[in-house]
Amino acid sequence: MGIITRGDLVRALETQNNDGLTVLEAGCGNLIVTYPDEVLHDAVTKMVRNDIGRLPVVTRNMPHQLVGYLGRAAVMSARLRRVEEEHEREPGWLQGLA
């Protein structure tokens, strides 16, 4: 399994002899993945450290079969819901942070 990122495409298109470049050659070599049972913080850390917008989700026993993907937007939406839940439980708790 592999993924071609926007950065991979830019690099591939900037090479001089890219006419015969295959998809495999244009893609990244070391695929970074996450697992359904991985702690969300660890998956987000992978995304931040590697400047990745989406992580493929695979199972540990079948790492070449894509289950889904985890994207920045989904992470941010989940975090926002949690902040809103905290605010509902303790109104005004955000005021002390400003």
C-alpha positions, 0 to 999 in steps of 0.5 A: 500500500502507498499514498501519494501526497501533494508534496510527492506530486510537486517533487515528481513534477519538478524532476527533469525526466518525469515523463516515464515516472510511475505512480510507485516511483512518485509516492513516498517510500516509508508509509506512516500509518495508524491503527484503530486501537492506537491512542489518538494523541499518538496518531496526532503526534505522528501527523504533526511531527511528519507534517501529514494531513491524513494518516491511513488507518490499517489493522495490525494483522492486515497492515496492507488493507486500508480501513479508513483514514484519520484527517486533521479536520476530524481530529479538530472536530473531535477536540472542539466537541470535547471543549464544548462538552467541558464548557457545558459541564463547567460554564465559564471555565474558558474565561480564566484562560484568556 
